[in-house]
C-alpha cells in the first residue's frame, strides 16, 4: 500500500490486520491484533487489553460477517465462529 504503513510486529509479536465492516456505519475498519498461529484457523482474542468492555471490532464482527485478515501482504477473506473460550473467536477461510 502506497502512503500507508502496515506494521508487522509489535513488542516482539507478529501482527495480523483484521478488517471488519462497521455494524452501524457500514465503513470498513482495520485493527492490528497479535497473531497467535493455531494451525489453519487464526485465534483472535477480544480482550481489549484487559479492559472491561468489548472492543468495537468484536462487536462489528459479531454483527457483520465475513471479514478479512491480512498477514504481511497476504489478504484472506474469513468467517468467524465463537470459540468455547469466552470472548474468543476463530477465523477460518470461508
N, C-alpha and C positions, 0 to 999 in steps of 0.2 A: 504494500500500500504506500503510495507516494504521499509524503506530507503527514504521515501518521506513524507514531512509534508504537510497536506492538511488543511489549516486554515478554520474555520467555522464561525468566527466572525471578524469584523473589526470596531473599534471605536463604539462598541455597536450595529452594524447592522449585520444581518445574511448575509452570503455569499453563492452564488452558483458558481459552476465552469462550465463555458461554453467551450466546446471543439469543435472547428471548424477545417476544413481542409484548408490548405493554398491554395489560389487561383492560385498561380504560382508554388509553391514548391510541393504541394500535401502532405506536412507534417502536422501532427495533432498538433494543438496548443490549450493549455488550459489557460483560462483567468479567474481570480476571479472577480466576479461582485457582487454588492449589490443586495440582494434578496428583492423584493417587492411583496409579495403574492397578487394575484388578482384573487381568485377563481382557476380554473384549469389551464388556461394558465399562464405562468410567463411573467412578463413585464421586458424587458431588454432595458435600455436606453443607446444609443450610444452617450453619452455627452462628452466623453474623458476628464472628469474633467473640462469642460468648455473651453477646447482648441478649436482652430479654424480649426481643421482638423478631418477627420473621423478616428476612431480607426481601426487598422488592423483587429481585429476580426469582425467588422461590414462589412468591405469590403470582408473578406473571407466568411462570412455568406451569403451575398448577391450573391456572385459568386458561392458558392457550398453549397447546402442544401442536406441532413439534417445535424444535429449536435447532440451533447449530452449535457445534463445538469446533473450535479452531485450536490446533496444536501446531505451533510453528506456522508453516504455510499451508498445511493440510486442513481443509474445512470439511466437516462431516455432518450431514443432517441427522438428527437424533430424535427419538421419542423417549419420554421419561416414564418411569414407574417408581412408585414409592417402595422403599425397602422395608424390611421388617424392623429396622432400627428407626426410632423416632427421628423425624426431620432429616432423613437421608433419602436421596433418590438415586437411581442408577439410570444412566443414559446409555442406550444402545442404538445401533443402527436400525432404521425402520425396516 
